[in-house]
Amino acid sequence: MANELKELTSRAENYSQWYNDLVIKADLAENSAVRGCMVIKPYGYAIWEKIQRQLDDMFKETGHVNAYFPLFIPKSFFSKEASHVEGFAKECAVVTHYRLKNDPNGKGVVVDPEAKLEEELIVRPTSETIIWNTYKGWIQSYRDLPILCNQWANVVRWEMRTRLFLRTAEFLWQEGHTAHATKEEAEAETRKMLNVYADFAENFLALPVIKGVKTASERFAGALETCCIEALMQDGKALQAGTSHFLGQNFAKAFDVQFLDQEGKRDYVWATSWGVSTRLMGALIMAHSDDNGLVLPPKLAPFQVVIVPIYKDATGLAAINAKVEAIVKELKNLDVSVKYDNSENKKPGWKFAEYELKGVPVRLAMGARDLENGTIEVARRDTLTKETLPVANIAAHIKNLLDEIQKNIYQKALDFRTKSTIKVDTYADFKQKIEEGGFLLAPWDGTPETEAQIKEETKATIRCIPLDNPQEAGVDMLSGKPSTQRVVFARSY
C-alpha cells in the first residue's frame, strides 16, 4: 500500500492523472472489457448506494414514487419531438436484430440476417419518450394528476472520450418524470426538485453549489427551461451536478397526452423531468480528496469509523478484541457505521495507509499501552491530525467528531469556491483569468452569438444564470452591448 500511495500522481503535477489514479487505487471503479463502460467495484458502489438511499428518501418525502420503464425505445418515438431527437441522435445506440446464429464458416457467432427487427430500438439515453407514450394510457382527467414518478436506471449515451464516473457510455442515474394539470404546478415542481438536489449536494456531498438556469443553447433537448446546480472542482473547472427541466407541453403534444380539466375542457398535460447520475461520484472525489487519497464526507462514507488493533501476539489481540467489542456496540447504538479490522494478514501500517487512501473519516487504533492506560488513538482523515483520548465516552465524542468533519469538509470547499469566484468586466481580463480556472462573473448581452463566440475562443461556457442574480446594468465584455446581469462562466467537465 505504501508503494501504491507513492504511485498516486499529485494534483499539482497532473490533476487529471491524479483523478484517474485515485479512482483505480481506492478501489472505486475500473474500465471494463466493453469500450467506454466501467465496472463499479464494491467500495465505489457502496458510496453510490448511500447517495441513492438518501436521495430516494428525499424524493419520497416530497410525494414521489418509484416505477420502472423499458430499456428499449422504438425509434419512431424519437421522431415525435424534433428538438429532443436532434439533441440525442448522435449519442444513440441502436438495436437492429434480435437473434444470433453460428457462423457457417465455424468462426463463432454472427448476426442472423433473417432476424432483422421491423422497427429498430434505441437503447435508452433518457426516458421522456417512452414514459410519455405510457402516460397517455394513464391520464384521462384532472383526477389522474399529478403523476410524480421517478425511476432508478441505467442509460446509454455513446461517448467517444470517456472518463470513469464523469463520462461513460453507460451510467447509472435516477430520472424523475412528472405530469401536471397547470403550468404553474409544473414550474413549481421544477424548482422544488432543484432545491432537493441543492440540499443533498450541500448537506450530504458537502459540496457548495450555485442554483441557476441554463441559457437556451445549454438547455436540455425538448425543455422550455433547464435549472441546474453547478459545483467547482479543485482544478478550477465546473461540474454540472444535477438538472431539473420544465418541459412545458412539448412531450404531451408529441404523444397526444390530453386531460379533461375541472371545467370540462380538454388540454395538454404539463411536464417536468429531473436527474442526477454517478457523475456525483466524480464530484465527490474531485471536490474533496487530496494527494493522500479520498476524503469522504461522513454521511456518504461506506463506513465512518475503522478500528485497527496493534498487537504482538494472540493473547494481546484477544485482550484488545474484548475492549473494542464494547466500543463497536456503543458506536452502532449511536448509528455510527464502524468496521473493526482485526485481520491478521496485513500489518497495522498497511491498514492505516489503506484506510487513508479510501477516505475513511475517522480511524481508531488501540495497542497494549492504550489497553493499560484506558486510551485510544483517534485520527481524522480531513485534517490528518491525531490525538490520544480516554476510552470512556469515546463513542459520543466520535459521533460529534463526525458532524464536525462533515461541516469542515463543506467549509473547505466553500472557502475554495469563494476564493476562486471573481468578477471580470473586460474580455482581455476574462481570457487571462479563465486560464487560471474558477467561476468568472461577467456581464452578458443575452445573445447566443456572443455566448458561442466566447465558447469558441476560450472554451468557457455560461454555466448558469444564478437564480438569485441581482440586476446590474453593465456592458457585455465582448460585444459592447448593454447587459442587465452577470452570469457564471467557467470551463467544465
C-alpha positions as CSV (number, residue, x, y, z in Angstrom):
1,M,0.0,0.0,0.0
2,A,2.9,2.4,0.7
3,N,4.1,1.8,-2.8
4,E,0.7,2.4,-4.2
5,L,0.5,5.7,-2.4
6,K,3.9,6.7,-3.9
7,E,2.4,6.0,-7.3
8,L,-0.5,8.3,-6.8
9,T,0.2,11.3,-9.0
10,S,-0.1,14.6,-7.2
11,R,-2.8,17.1,-8.1
12,A,-0.2,19.8,-8.8
13,E,1.7,17.5,-11.2
14,N,-1.3,16.3,-13.2
15,Y,-4.8,16.7,-11.9
16,S,-6.4,14.5,-14.5
17,Q,-3.9,11.7,-13.8
18,W,-4.4,12.1,-10.1
19,Y,-8.1,11.6,-10.5
20,N,-7.7,8.5,-12.7
21,D,-5.1,7.1,-10.3
22,L,-7.3,7.7,-7.3
23,V,-10.4,6.0,-8.8
24,I,-8.4,2.9,-9.5
25,K,-6.2,2.7,-6.4
26,A,-9.1,3.5,-4.0
27,D,-11.0,0.5,-5.5
28,L,-13.9,2.6,-6.7
29,A,-14.1,1.5,-10.4
30,E,-12.2,0.2,-13.3
31,N,-12.5,0.1,-17.1
32,S,-14.4,-2.9,-18.4
33,A,-13.9,-5.1,-21.5
34,V,-16.6,-3.0,-23.2
35,R,-15.1,0.2,-24.6
36,G,-16.3,3.3,-22.7
37,C,-18.0,1.3,-20.0
38,M,-16.9,0.8,-16.4
39,V,-17.1,-1.7,-13.6
40,I,-18.2,0.0,-10.4
41,K,-16.4,-2.0,-7.7
42,P,-17.9,-2.8,-4.3
43,Y,-16.4,0.1,-2.4
44,G,-17.4,2.6,-5.1
45,Y,-20.9,1.0,-5.3
46,A,-21.3,1.3,-1.5
47,I,-20.9,5.1,-1.8
48,W,-23.4,5.2,-4.7
49,E,-25.8,3.2,-2.6
50,K,-25.6,5.8,0.1
51,I,-26.2,8.5,-2.4
52,Q,-29.1,6.6,-3.9
53,R,-30.7,5.7,-0.5
54,Q,-30.6,9.3,0.7
55,L,-31.9,10.8,-2.5
56,D,-34.7,8.2,-2.7
57,D,-35.8,9.1,0.9
58,M,-35.8,12.8,-0.1
59,F,-37.9,12.1,-3.2
60,K,-40.4,10.1,-1.3
61,E,-40.7,12.9,1.3
62,T,-41.8,15.2,-1.5
63,G,-44.5,12.8,-2.6
64,H,-42.7,10.9,-5.4
65,V,-43.0,7.2,-6.1
66,N,-40.6,4.8,-8.0
67,A,-41.5,3.0,-11.1
68,Y,-39.6,1.3,-14.0
69,F,-39.9,1.8,-17.7
70,P,-38.3,-0.2,-20.6
71,L,-34.7,0.0,-21.6
72,F,-35.6,-0.1,-25.3
73,I,-37.4,2.7,-27.0
74,P,-39.0,2.4,-30.5
75,K,-37.1,4.6,-33.0
76,S,-40.4,6.2,-34.1
77,F,-40.9,7.7,-30.6
78,F,-37.8,9.9,-31.1
79,S,-39.2,11.4,-34.3
80,K,-42.2,12.9,-32.4
81,E,-40.3,15.7,-30.6
82,A,-38.0,17.4,-33.0
83,S,-35.6,19.2,-30.6
84,H,-35.3,16.0,-28.5
85,V,-34.2,13.8,-31.3
86,E,-31.8,16.4,-32.6
87,G,-30.2,16.6,-29.1
88,F,-29.7,12.9,-28.7
89,A,-29.4,11.4,-32.2
90,K,-25.6,11.3,-32.3
91,E,-25.4,9.5,-28.9
92,C,-27.9,6.7,-29.5
93,A,-27.1,3.0,-29.6
94,V,-29.5,1.1,-31.9
95,V,-30.7,-2.5,-31.7
96,T,-31.4,-3.8,-35.3
97,H,-31.6,-7.6,-34.9
98,Y,-33.0,-10.0,-32.3
99,R,-31.0,-13.2,-32.9
100,L,-27.5,-14.6,-33.4
101,K,-26.6,-17.8,-35.1
102,N,-23.5,-20.0,-35.5
103,D,-21.2,-18.8,-38.3
104,P,-21.4,-21.3,-41.1
105,N,-17.6,-20.9,-41.6
106,G,-17.1,-22.0,-38.0
107,K,-15.9,-18.6,-36.7
108,G,-18.1,-18.2,-33.6
109,V,-21.5,-16.5,-33.9
110,V,-22.8,-13.9,-36.3
111,V,-26.0,-11.8,-36.5
112,D,-28.8,-13.7,-38.2
113,P,-29.8,-11.5,-41.2
114,E,-33.2,-13.1,-41.1
115,A,-33.8,-11.7,-37.6
116,K,-34.0,-8.0,-38.5
117,L,-36.4,-6.0,-36.4
118,E,-39.3,-4.4,-38.2
119,E,-38.6,-1.2,-36.2
120,E,-35.2,-0.5,-34.7
121,L,-35.0,0.0,-30.9
122,I,-33.0,2.8,-29.3
123,V,-31.2,1.8,-26.1
124,R,-32.5,4.3,-23.5
125,P,-30.4,7.6,-23.5
126,T,-33.2,9.2,-21.4
127,S,-36.8,8.2,-21.0
128,E,-39.1,11.1,-21.8
129,T,-40.5,9.5,-25.0
130,I,-41.3,6.0,-23.6
131,I,-42.7,7.5,-20.4
132,W,-45.0,10.0,-22.2
133,N,-46.2,7.3,-24.5
134,T,-47.1,5.3,-21.4
135,Y,-48.7,8.3,-19.6
136,K,-51.2,8.6,-22.4
137,G,-52.9,5.5,-21.1
138,W,-52.7,6.7,-17.5
139,I,-54.2,10.2,-17.9
140,Q,-57.8,11.0,-18.9
141,S,-58.9,13.7,-16.5
142,Y,-57.6,16.1,-13.8
143,R,-58.3,13.4,-11.2
144,D,-55.4,11.4,-12.6
145,L,-53.0,14.3,-12.0
146,P,-50.4,14.9,-10.8
147,I,-48.2,11.9,-11.6
148,L,-45.0,12.0,-9.6
149,C,-42.8,9.2,-10.8
150,N,-39.1,8.5,-10.5
151,Q,-37.0,5.6,-11.8
152,W,-33.5,4.4,-10.9
153,A,-32.0,3.0,-14.1
154,N,-29.0,2.8,-16.4
155,V,-28.8,4.8,-19.6
156,V,-26.5,4.7,-22.7
157,R,-25.1,7.7,-24.5
158,W,-22.4,6.7,-26.9
159,E,-19.3,8.6,-25.8
160,M,-16.1,8.6,-27.7
161,R,-13.9,10.1,-25.0
162,T,-14.7,8.6,-21.6
163,R,-13.5,9.0,-18.0
164,L,-14.6,6.9,-15.1
165,F,-17.7,8.3,-13.4
166,L,-17.5,11.6,-15.3
167,R,-18.4,10.4,-18.8
168,T,-19.1,6.8,-19.7
169,A,-21.1,5.2,-22.5
170,E,-23.3,3.6,-19.9
171,F,-24.0,5.1,-16.5
172,L,-26.4,4.9,-13.6
173,W,-28.8,7.6,-12.6
174,Q,-32.3,8.5,-11.5
175,E,-34.8,10.3,-13.7
176,G,-38.0,11.9,-12.4
177,H,-40.8,12.4,-14.8
178,T,-43.9,14.3,-13.6
179,A,-47.2,15.3,-15.1
180,H,-49.3,18.2,-14.0
181,A,-52.6,20.0,-14.7
182,T,-51.2,23.5,-14.8
183,K,-48.1,25.4,-16.0
184,E,-47.7,26.9,-12.5
185,E,-47.7,23.5,-10.8
186,A,-45.1,22.1,-13.2
187,E,-42.8,25.2,-12.8
188,A,-43.1,24.8,-9.0
189,E,-42.1,21.1,-9.3
190,T,-39.1,22.1,-11.4
191,R,-37.8,24.4,-8.7
192,K,-38.7,22.1,-5.9
193,M,-36.6,19.3,-7.2
194,L,-33.7,21.7,-7.9
195,N,-33.9,22.6,-4.3
196,V,-33.8,19.0,-3.3
197,Y,-30.7,18.4,-5.3
198,A,-29.0,21.5,-3.8
199,D,-30.0,20.4,-0.3
200,F,-28.5,17.0,-0.9
201,A,-25.3,18.4,-2.5
202,E,-24.6,20.8,0.3
203,N,-25.7,18.7,3.3
204,F,-24.6,15.2,2.2
205,L,-21.9,15.6,-0.5
206,A,-20.6,18.6,1.4
207,L,-20.5,20.4,-1.9
208,P,-21.4,24.0,-2.3
209,V,-23.5,24.7,-5.4
210,I,-24.9,27.6,-7.4
211,K,-28.6,27.2,-8.3
212,G,-29.3,28.6,-11.7
213,V,-30.9,28.5,-15.1
214,K,-29.2,27.3,-18.3
215,T,-29.1,29.5,-21.4
216,A,-31.1,28.4,-24.4
217,S,-28.1,26.9,-26.1
218,E,-27.2,24.8,-23.0
219,R,-30.8,23.7,-22.3
220,F,-32.0,20.1,-22.3
221,A,-33.2,19.0,-25.7
222,G,-37.0,19.4,-25.6
223,A,-37.2,21.6,-22.5
224,L,-38.5,25.1,-22.2
225,E,-36.3,25.8,-19.2
226,T,-33.4,23.9,-17.6
227,C,-32.4,24.6,-14.0
228,C,-29.1,23.3,-12.7
229,I,-26.8,23.1,-9.7
230,E,-23.1,23.9,-10.6
231,A,-20.1,23.0,-8.5
232,L,-16.5,23.9,-8.7
233,M,-13.8,21.3,-8.6
234,Q,-10.3,21.8,-7.1
235,D,-8.7,22.3,-10.6
236,G,-11.0,25.3,-11.2
237,K,-13.3,23.5,-13.6
238,A,-17.1,23.5,-13.2
239,L,-19.2,20.3,-12.9
240,Q,-22.9,20.2,-13.5
241,A,-24.1,18.2,-10.5
242,G,-27.8,18.0,-11.3
243,T,-30.6,19.3,-13.6
244,S,-34.3,19.9,-13.4
245,H,-36.3,20.6,-16.6
246,F,-39.6,22.4,-17.2
247,L,-40.8,20.6,-20.3
248,G,-43.9,22.6,-20.9
249,Q,-46.5,20.7,-23.0
250,N,-43.9,19.6,-25.6
251,F,-44.0,15.9,-24.9
252,A,-47.7,15.9,-24.1
253,K,-48.3,17.3,-27.6
254,A,-45.9,15.0,-29.2
255,F,-47.7,11.9,-27.7
256,D,-51.2,13.5,-27.6
257,V,-51.5,13.3,-23.8
258,Q,-54.6,15.3,-23.0
259,F,-56.8,15.5,-20.0
260,L,-60.3,16.8,-19.1
261,D,-59.9,19.8,-16.7
262,Q,-62.4,20.7,-13.9
263,E,-64.3,22.9,-16.3
264,G,-64.8,20.0,-18.8
265,K,-62.3,21.4,-21.3
266,R,-59.5,19.3,-22.9
267,D,-55.9,20.5,-22.5
268,Y,-52.4,19.1,-22.9
269,V,-50.6,18.0,-19.7
270,W,-47.6,20.0,-18.3
271,A,-44.4,18.1,-17.7
272,T,-41.1,18.1,-15.8
273,S,-38.1,15.8,-15.7
274,W,-35.0,15.9,-13.4
275,G,-32.0,13.7,-12.7
276,V,-28.6,13.1,-11.2
277,S,-26.2,10.4,-12.1
278,T,-23.0,8.5,-11.0
279,R,-21.3,11.7,-12.1
280,L,-21.8,12.8,-8.5
281,M,-19.2,10.2,-7.6
282,G,-16.7,12.2,-9.7
283,A,-17.8,15.4,-8.0
284,L,-17.3,13.8,-4.6
285,I,-13.7,12.7,-5.5
286,M,-12.6,15.9,-7.2
287,A,-14.0,18.4,-4.8
288,H,-12.6,17.0,-1.5
289,S,-9.8,14.5,-2.0
290,D,-6.1,15.2,-1.6
291,D,-2.7,13.7,-2.6
292,N,-3.1,11.0,0.1
293,G,-6.3,9.7,-1.4
294,L,-10.0,10.0,-0.9
295,V,-11.6,12.4,1.6
296,L,-15.2,11.2,2.1
297,P,-17.9,13.2,3.9
298,P,-19.0,11.0,6.8
299,K,-22.6,11.0,5.7
300,L,-21.7,9.1,2.5
301,A,-18.7,7.0,3.6
302,P,-19.3,3.2,3.4
303,F,-18.1,3.1,7.0
304,Q,-17.5,6.1,9.1
305,V,-15.0,4.7,11.5
306,V,-12.4,2.0,11.2
307,I,-10.7,0.5,14.3
308,V,-7.2,-1.1,13.9
309,P,-5.7,-3.2,16.7
310,I,-1.9,-3.1,17.3
311,Y,-0.6,-6.3,19.0
312,K,2.3,-8.6,19.3
313,D,0.6,-12.0,19.8
314,A,-2.7,-13.8,20.0
315,T,-3.1,-13.0,23.7
316,G,-2.7,-9.3,23.1
317,L,-5.2,-9.4,20.2
318,A,-7.7,-11.2,22.3
319,A,-7.5,-8.6,25.1
320,I,-8.0,-5.7,22.5
321,N,-10.8,-7.6,20.8
322,A,-12.7,-7.7,24.1
323,K,-12.3,-4.0,24.7
324,V,-13.1,-3.0,21.1
325,E,-16.3,-5.1,21.1
326,A,-17.8,-2.7,23.6
327,I,-16.7,0.3,21.6
328,V,-18.2,-1.1,18.4
329,K,-21.5,-1.7,20.2
330,E,-21.6,1.8,21.6
331,L,-20.9,3.3,18.2
332,K,-23.6,1.3,16.4
333,N,-26.1,2.3,19.1
334,L,-25.4,5.9,18.0
335,D,-26.0,5.0,14.3
336,V,-22.3,5.2,13.5
337,S,-21.1,2.7,10.9
338,V,-17.9,1.1,12.0
339,K,-15.5,-1.6,10.8
340,Y,-13.2,-3.4,13.1
341,D,-10.2,-4.7,11.1
342,N,-8.5,-7.4,13.2
343,S,-7.5,-9.4,10.1
344,E,-4.1,-11.0,10.6
345,N,-2.9,-11.0,7.0
346,K,-2.0,-7.2,7.0
347,K,0.2,-5.2,9.3
348,P,-1.3,-2.1,11.1
349,G,0.8,0.3,9.0
350,W,-0.6,-1.2,5.8
351,K,-4.1,-0.8,7.1
352,F,-3.5,2.8,8.1
353,A,-2.4,3.6,4.6
354,E,-5.2,1.7,3.0
355,Y,-8.0,3.4,5.0
356,E,-6.4,6.8,4.5
357,L,-6.4,6.1,0.7
358,K,-10.0,5.1,0.9
359,G,-11.0,8.2,2.8
360,V,-12.5,6.7,5.9
361,P,-13.4,9.7,8.0
362,V,-12.1,8.5,11.4
363,R,-9.5,5.9,12.3
364,L,-9.1,4.5,15.8
365,A,-6.1,2.5,16.9
366,M,-5.6,0.6,20.1
367,G,-2.4,-1.1,21.3
368,A,-1.2,-2.8,24.5
369,R,-0.2,0.6,26.1
370,D,-3.7,2.0,25.3
371,L,-5.2,-1.0,26.9
372,E,-3.2,-0.4,30.1
373,N,-4.0,3.4,30.1
374,G,-7.6,3.2,29.1
375,T,-6.9,5.3,26.0
376,I,-7.3,5.1,22.2
377,E,-5.8,6.9,19.3
378,V,-8.2,9.0,17.1
379,A,-7.1,10.1,13.6
380,R,-9.1,12.4,11.4
381,R,-8.9,11.9,7.6
382,D,-9.9,15.5,6.7
383,T,-7.1,17.2,8.7
384,L,-4.7,14.2,9.0
385,T,-4.4,15.0,12.7
386,K,-4.2,12.5,15.6
387,E,-4.9,12.7,19.3
388,T,-5.0,10.1,22.2
389,L,-8.2,10.2,24.2
390,P,-9.7,8.2,27.1
391,V,-11.9,5.3,26.0
392,A,-14.6,6.4,28.4
393,N,-17.3,8.3,26.3
394,I,-15.3,7.8,23.1
395,A,-18.5,6.8,21.2
396,A,-20.2,10.1,21.9
397,H,-17.0,12.0,21.1
398,I,-16.8,10.2,17.7
399,K,-20.4,11.0,17.0
400,N,-19.8,14.7,17.5
401,L,-16.5,14.5,15.6
402,L,-18.2,13.1,12.5
403,D,-20.5,16.1,12.5
404,E,-17.5,18.4,12.8
405,I,-15.7,16.6,9.9
406,Q,-18.8,16.9,7.7
407,K,-19.0,20.6,8.3
408,N,-15.3,21.1,7.9
409,I,-15.2,19.4,4.5
410,Y,-18.1,21.6,3.3
411,Q,-16.5,24.8,4.6
412,K,-13.2,24.0,3.0
413,A,-14.9,23.5,-0.4
414,L,-16.9,26.7,0.2
415,D,-13.8,28.7,1.0
416,F,-12.1,27.4,-2.1
417,R,-15.1,28.4,-4.3
418,T,-15.3,31.9,-2.7
419,K,-11.6,32.4,-3.3
420,S,-12.0,31.2,-6.9
421,T,-15.0,33.3,-7.9
422,I,-14.2,36.7,-9.3
423,K,-15.9,39.5,-11.3
424,V,-14.4,40.5,-14.6
425,D,-15.5,43.3,-16.9
426,T,-13.1,43.2,-19.9
427,Y,-12.6,40.5,-22.4
428,A,-8.8,40.7,-22.0
429,D,-9.2,40.2,-18.3
430,F,-11.6,37.3,-18.9
431,K,-9.2,35.5,-21.2
432,Q,-6.4,35.8,-18.7
433,K,-8.5,34.7,-15.7
434,I,-10.1,31.8,-17.4
435,E,-6.7,30.2,-17.8
436,E,-6.4,30.2,-14.0
437,G,-9.7,28.5,-13.6
438,G,-12.7,29.2,-11.3
439,F,-16.1,30.9,-11.7
440,L,-16.0,34.2,-13.6
441,L,-18.9,36.5,-13.1
442,A,-19.2,38.6,-16.3
443,P,-21.8,40.8,-17.9
444,W,-23.6,39.1,-20.9
445,D,-25.8,40.8,-23.5
446,G,-28.1,37.8,-23.6
447,T,-27.4,36.8,-27.2
448,P,-26.5,33.3,-28.4
449,E,-24.0,34.8,-30.8
450,T,-21.9,36.3,-28.1
451,E,-22.1,33.2,-26.0
452,A,-21.0,31.0,-28.9
453,Q,-18.0,33.2,-29.8
454,I,-16.8,33.2,-26.2
455,K,-17.1,29.4,-26.1
456,E,-15.2,29.1,-29.4
457,E,-12.4,31.4,-28.4
458,T,-11.9,30.4,-24.7
459,K,-13.6,27.0,-24.3
460,A,-15.6,28.6,-21.4
461,T,-19.4,28.3,-21.3
462,I,-22.1,30.0,-19.4
463,R,-22.6,27.5,-16.6
464,C,-25.8,29.2,-15.4
465,I,-27.7,32.4,-14.8
466,P,-28.0,32.3,-11.0
467,L,-31.5,32.2,-9.6
468,D,-30.7,34.9,-7.0
469,N,-29.0,37.1,-9.6
470,P,-29.2,40.8,-8.8
471,Q,-30.0,43.1,-11.7
472,E,-26.8,45.1,-12.6
473,A,-26.6,47.5,-15.5
474,G,-23.4,47.0,-17.5
475,V,-21.8,46.4,-20.9
476,D,-21.0,43.0,-22.4
477,M,-17.3,42.4,-22.4
478,L,-17.2,41.1,-25.9
479,S,-20.0,42.8,-27.9
480,G,-20.2,46.1,-26.1
481,K,-24.0,45.8,-26.0
482,P,-25.9,46.6,-22.8
483,S,-26.1,43.9,-20.1
484,T,-28.6,43.6,-17.3
485,Q,-26.8,41.0,-15.1
486,R,-23.7,38.9,-14.6
487,V,-23.7,35.2,-15.4
488,V,-21.3,32.4,-14.4
489,F,-18.7,31.4,-16.9
490,A,-16.3,28.5,-16.5
491,R,-14.5,25.7,-18.3
492,S,-16.2,22.5,-17.4
493,Y,-16.3,18.7,-17.3
